[in-house]
Amino acid sequence: MEKSKRFPIVIDSKETLFGPGDCPDAALYCGWYSLGRYVDAFTWARGAVGFHIASGECTTLKAKGSQVWCKVMLEKGVAATLGPVAEPYLHTFPPPELFFSLLMDGQLTLAEVYALSILSGLGRWF
């Protein structure tokens, strides 16, 4: 018997942010809100991957007290993340639906998923 590869997905399109504890056992994350201020709504499943598209998200990864998403996600248990070091032009990010579908397929490494989704997604943003 083959098990379904489906799992619950939460798409937040409300103006309010997720609150503490709203996202238990999160495996995948892509977001673009709460600039420079991580929202502690998640507990991360082992191997979780997430990225946050916000200005300068990865410029303070080593700064004490920094609360940017990429840094805090790593501290709280995300296995891998990506984020911008300057203004995030969308064409420099992989399209989330392509990135995460390739990742979930399990046939490619994380680096290969990133490279292929960036190259394949270039036309989408223009």
TORKOLNU-150680 format. One record per residue: residue in three letters; x, y, z of N, C-alpha, C in turn. Coordinates in nm, 3 decimals. Layout:
BEGIN
ALA|X|Y|Z|X|Y|Z|X|Y|Z
...
***
This chain:
BEGIN
MET|0.084|-0.118|0.000|0.000|0.000|0.000|0.088|0.124|0.000
GLU|0.061|0.217|-0.089|0.138|0.340|-0.100|0.071|0.450|-0.019
LYS|0.151|0.516|0.063|0.097|0.625|0.144|0.093|0.754|0.063
SER|-0.003|0.835|0.094|-0.015|0.966|0.028|0.101|1.055|0.069
LYS|0.149|1.135|-0.024|0.255|1.231|0.005|0.197|1.364|0.052
ARG|0.068|1.371|0.065|0.003|1.495|0.106|0.016|1.517|0.255
PHE|0.021|1.642|0.294|0.020|1.679|0.434|-0.050|1.814|0.446
PRO|-0.095|1.848|0.565|-0.171|1.973|0.581|-0.088|2.095|0.542
ILE|-0.151|2.187|0.473|-0.087|2.312|0.432|-0.171|2.427|0.484
VAL|-0.104|2.528|0.538|-0.171|2.649|0.585|-0.124|2.765|0.498
ILE|-0.215|2.829|0.431|-0.183|2.949|0.353|-0.246|3.065|0.428
ASP|-0.161|3.157|0.472|-0.208|3.270|0.551|-0.218|3.392|0.462
SER|-0.340|3.431|0.428|-0.360|3.550|0.346|-0.432|3.659|0.424
LYS|-0.439|3.642|0.555|-0.502|3.742|0.640|-0.404|3.856|0.669
GLU|-0.456|3.968|0.710|-0.370|4.081|0.746|-0.296|4.056|0.876
THR|-0.356|3.978|0.967|-0.290|3.949|1.094|-0.187|3.838|1.074
LEU|-0.086|3.837|1.157|0.020|3.737|1.150|-0.020|3.612|1.227
PHE|0.045|3.500|1.195|0.029|3.381|1.278|0.065|3.420|1.421
GLY|-0.001|3.361|1.517|0.029|3.386|1.656|0.109|3.274|1.717
PRO|0.159|3.293|1.838|0.236|3.188|1.905|0.160|3.055|1.907
GLY|0.228|2.949|1.864|0.170|2.816|1.865|0.075|2.783|1.751
ASP|0.054|2.875|1.657|-0.040|2.850|1.547|0.008|2.745|1.448
CYS|0.139|2.719|1.440|0.194|2.631|1.337|0.284|2.523|1.398
PRO|0.225|2.424|1.464|0.308|2.318|1.522|0.362|2.223|1.415
ASP|0.482|2.172|1.437|0.544|2.073|1.349|0.551|2.117|1.204
ALA|0.583|2.243|1.180|0.594|2.295|1.043|0.715|2.233|0.974
ALA|0.697|2.192|0.851|0.805|2.131|0.772|0.856|2.225|0.665
LEU|0.768|2.308|0.610|0.805|2.400|0.502|0.748|2.537|0.534
TYR|0.826|2.640|0.499|0.779|2.776|0.524|0.831|2.869|0.414
CYS|0.745|2.956|0.368|0.783|3.066|0.280|0.698|3.184|0.322
GLY|0.762|3.296|0.352|0.685|3.411|0.397|0.750|3.543|0.361
TRP|0.672|3.649|0.387|0.716|3.782|0.348|0.648|3.888|0.435
TYR|0.657|3.874|0.564|0.597|3.975|0.650|0.676|3.987|0.780
SER|0.641|4.086|0.860|0.707|4.110|0.988|0.857|4.134|0.968
LEU|0.890|4.238|0.896|1.028|4.272|0.861|1.118|4.278|0.985
GLY|1.222|4.196|0.985|1.323|4.198|1.089|1.275|4.152|1.226
ARG|1.161|4.091|1.232|1.105|4.049|1.361|1.037|3.914|1.345
TYR|1.108|3.809|1.381|1.054|3.672|1.374|0.930|3.661|1.461
VAL|0.829|3.592|1.411|0.708|3.564|1.487|0.717|3.418|1.533
ASP|0.716|3.397|1.663|0.737|3.263|1.719|0.608|3.181|1.716
ALA|0.559|3.157|1.596|0.435|3.082|1.578|0.461|2.935|1.546
PHE|0.586|2.899|1.523|0.620|2.768|1.468|0.697|2.681|1.566
THR|0.670|2.553|1.560|0.766|2.453|1.606|0.804|2.381|1.478
TRP|0.931|2.350|1.463|0.982|2.299|1.336|1.001|2.147|1.340
ALA|0.950|2.081|1.239|0.971|1.938|1.223|1.118|1.914|1.186
ARG|1.169|1.799|1.220|1.307|1.764|1.184|1.323|1.773|1.033
GLY|1.428|1.843|0.988|1.455|1.858|0.845|1.379|1.972|0.780
ALA|1.311|2.056|0.858|1.230|2.165|0.803|1.315|2.260|0.718
VAL|1.253|2.315|0.615|1.317|2.410|0.524|1.225|2.530|0.512
GLY|1.283|2.649|0.519|1.200|2.768|0.503|1.280|2.884|0.450
PHE|1.209|2.974|0.381|1.275|3.097|0.342|1.183|3.216|0.358
HIS|1.246|3.329|0.385|1.173|3.452|0.415|1.221|3.560|0.321
ILE|1.130|3.615|0.245|1.163|3.716|0.144|1.139|3.853|0.204
ALA|1.240|3.907|0.270|1.229|4.041|0.329|1.366|4.108|0.321
SER|1.367|4.238|0.310|1.490|4.314|0.290|1.598|4.280|0.392
GLY|1.717|4.247|0.342|1.834|4.227|0.427|1.821|4.113|0.527
GLU|1.736|4.019|0.502|1.707|3.912|0.597|1.832|3.838|0.645
CYS|1.931|3.822|0.560|2.050|3.745|0.599|2.172|3.831|0.629
THR|2.154|3.959|0.648|2.269|4.045|0.677|2.312|4.038|0.823
THR|2.227|3.989|0.910|2.258|3.987|1.053|2.252|3.846|1.112
LEU|2.289|3.747|1.034|2.283|3.610|1.082|2.370|3.585|1.205
LYS|2.482|3.658|1.216|2.573|3.637|1.328|2.562|3.744|1.436
ALA|2.473|3.838|1.419|2.460|3.949|1.514|2.379|3.906|1.637
LYS|2.437|3.926|1.755|2.365|3.896|1.879|2.240|3.982|1.886
GLY|2.133|3.922|1.927|2.008|3.995|1.944|1.928|4.016|1.817
SER|1.984|3.979|1.702|1.910|3.994|1.577|1.789|3.902|1.579
GLN|1.676|3.952|1.534|1.553|3.875|1.535|1.498|3.849|1.395
VAL|1.586|3.859|1.293|1.541|3.835|1.156|1.500|3.688|1.141
TRP|1.410|3.663|1.048|1.351|3.531|1.031|1.453|3.421|1.006
CYS|1.542|3.440|0.909|1.635|3.331|0.874|1.720|3.290|0.994
LYS|1.771|3.386|1.068|1.855|3.358|1.185|1.776|3.283|1.292
VAL|1.661|3.332|1.326|1.584|3.271|1.435|1.528|3.135|1.392
MET|1.489|3.121|1.266|1.443|2.989|1.220|1.554|2.886|1.239
LEU|1.678|2.922|1.205|1.790|2.829|1.224|1.810|2.798|1.372
GLU|1.802|2.900|1.456|1.818|2.879|1.600|1.708|2.791|1.659
LYS|1.589|2.797|1.600|1.474|2.724|1.653|1.456|2.586|1.589
GLY|1.542|2.550|1.491|1.538|2.414|1.442|1.520|2.391|1.294
VAL|1.507|2.496|1.213|1.500|2.476|1.068|1.636|2.422|1.021
ALA|1.633|2.321|0.936|1.756|2.261|0.886|1.824|2.346|0.781
ALA|1.746|2.418|0.700|1.803|2.499|0.592|1.711|2.617|0.563
THR|1.773|2.728|0.525|1.696|2.848|0.492|1.771|2.927|0.386
LEU|1.702|3.021|0.327|1.765|3.117|0.238|1.694|3.249|0.256
GLY|1.768|3.355|0.233|1.712|3.489|0.246|1.805|3.589|0.183
PRO|1.759|3.711|0.160|1.838|3.812|0.089|1.939|3.883|0.180
VAL|2.044|3.932|0.117|2.141|4.015|0.187|2.126|4.161|0.146
ALA|2.031|4.190|0.061|2.001|4.325|0.016|1.852|4.330|-0.016
GLU|1.810|4.430|-0.093|1.670|4.439|-0.130|1.632|4.315|-0.213
PRO|1.525|4.245|-0.174|1.493|4.117|-0.240|1.410|4.132|-0.366
TYR|1.477|4.140|-0.477|1.405|4.140|-0.603|1.351|3.999|-0.626
LEU|1.224|3.989|-0.656|1.161|3.858|-0.662|1.226|3.762|-0.760
HIS|1.281|3.811|-0.869|1.341|3.719|-0.966|1.467|3.650|-0.913
THR|1.517|3.693|-0.797|1.634|3.628|-0.738|1.595|3.516|-0.642
PHE|1.466|3.495|-0.625|1.417|3.388|-0.539|1.351|3.281|-0.623
PRO|1.361|3.157|-0.580|1.291|3.052|-0.652|1.140|3.068|-0.632
PRO|1.062|3.044|-0.735|0.916|3.044|-0.715|0.881|2.936|-0.611
PRO|0.814|2.974|-0.503|0.789|2.878|-0.395|0.722|2.749|-0.439
GLU|0.623|2.756|-0.528|0.555|2.633|-0.567|0.648|2.539|-0.643
LEU|0.743|2.593|-0.720|0.839|2.510|-0.791|0.946|2.458|-0.695
PHE|1.002|2.546|-0.612|1.105|2.509|-0.516|1.057|2.396|-0.425
PHE|0.941|2.416|-0.362|0.894|2.317|-0.266|0.844|2.188|-0.332
SER|0.790|2.196|-0.452|0.749|2.072|-0.519|0.870|1.989|-0.557
LEU|0.977|2.053|-0.604|1.100|1.979|-0.634|1.161|1.921|-0.507
LEU|1.158|1.997|-0.400|1.212|1.951|-0.273|1.134|1.830|-0.221
MET|1.003|1.838|-0.228|0.919|1.729|-0.177|0.928|1.603|-0.262
ASP|0.967|1.617|-0.388|0.984|1.501|-0.474|1.094|1.410|-0.422
GLY|1.196|1.468|-0.357|1.301|1.390|-0.294|1.407|1.336|-0.386
GLN|1.409|1.378|-0.512|1.505|1.326|-0.607|1.633|1.409|-0.618
LEU|1.629|1.533|-0.567|1.741|1.626|-0.581|1.790|1.671|-0.444
THR|1.916|1.712|-0.438|1.967|1.772|-0.315|1.908|1.913|-0.301
LEU|1.919|1.971|-0.185|1.868|2.105|-0.162|1.935|2.206|-0.257
ALA|2.064|2.193|-0.278|2.134|2.284|-0.371|2.083|2.267|-0.513
GLU|2.058|2.144|-0.555|2.004|2.120|-0.689|1.863|2.175|-0.702
VAL|1.782|2.160|-0.598|1.646|2.214|-0.599|1.651|2.365|-0.617
TYR|1.739|2.431|-0.541|1.752|2.576|-0.551|1.794|2.618|-0.692
ALA|1.900|2.557|-0.743|1.951|2.593|-0.875|1.847|2.571|-0.984
LEU|1.786|2.456|-0.985|1.688|2.425|-1.089|1.565|2.516|-1.079
SER|1.519|2.543|-0.958|1.400|2.627|-0.944|1.430|2.773|-0.979
ILE|1.551|2.820|-0.952|1.588|2.956|-0.993|1.594|2.965|-1.146
LEU|1.664|2.871|-1.207|1.677|2.873|-1.353|1.542|2.854|-1.422
SER|1.463|2.761|-1.374|1.332|2.735|-1.435|1.233|2.845|-1.410
GLY|1.249|2.915|-1.299|1.152|3.017|-1.261|1.181|3.158|-1.311
LEU|1.294|3.178|-1.376|1.331|3.313|-1.419|1.224|3.381|-1.503
GLY|1.166|3.310|-1.596|1.064|3.370|-1.683|0.937|3.407|-1.611
ARG|0.911|3.344|-1.500|0.787|3.368|-1.427|0.779|3.511|-1.373
TRP|0.887|3.566|-1.331|0.886|3.695|-1.263|0.882|3.813|-1.358
PHE|0.900|3.789|-1.488|0.907|3.902|-1.582|0.780|3.912|-1.666
***
